[in-house]
């Protein structure tokens, strides 16, 4: 999880970019922080998705084959 300080910094740089503009150093920092944030979001989403089990109205497991294979590859069995 990304720290609150980093999130605050991302928001500050975004606001500054809209009002005053950013220096080259700030643009680089913003890009790095955004990449870190996106990496974290993608990882969290992937973990959440790996715990999903799809069940039809009759109670049958209809989880897509691709998701089941991904769970097996990551040794995540629910």
N, C-alpha and C positions, 0 to 999 in steps of 0.2 A: 504494500500500500504506500502511496506517495504521501509525504508529510504535509501537514497543514501549511507549514512555512513555504514549501515549494508551490503548493496550490495558490497561496496568497501572492507569491511572486509571479506566477503565470498570469493571474488576473491583473496584477498591477502593470505588468508589461503590456498586456493586451489593451488596457485602458490608456496607457501612455502612448501606445502605437496609434491609437485613434485620435488622440488630442495633439500631442507634441511631436510624435515621431520618435523612432528609436535610433540610437547610435549603432554602428556596426557591431560593437561588442555586445550590446543589448539584444540585437537581432540574433546573434549567435547563441546567446544564453537562452532566449525565448525558444529557438528551434530545438535546442538540447532538452529543455524542460518539457516541451510539448512531446518530443519523441519518447522521453521517459514516461510521461503520463499515458500516452497511447499504448506503449508496451505493457504498462500495468493494467490498463482497461482491457486490452485483448487477453491477457493472461487470466484475469478474473473472469471474463466472459467464458473463456475456454473451460476453466475449472467448473463453472456453474453449468455449462452445457453438458459436461461429462457426467453430471449426476442426474440428467434427465432420463426418464423412462416414459415412453409413450404407450398408453393403454387404450384399447378401443372400448366401446360400450359394453361388450361382453366380458371384459376383464383380460383379454388376450394382449400379450406384449407385442406391440407393433412398432417397436423402436426401429428406426431406419438401420439397415445393414452397415452403412458407413459409420454411424455413431457407435454401434456395437463393436465394430472392428477397432475404432479409435480407443474405446474403453479397454479392450483386450490388449492393445499395444501399450497402453499406459498403466496396465495392471489395475484398472479401476473397474471393479465389478460391483454393481448394486443390484 
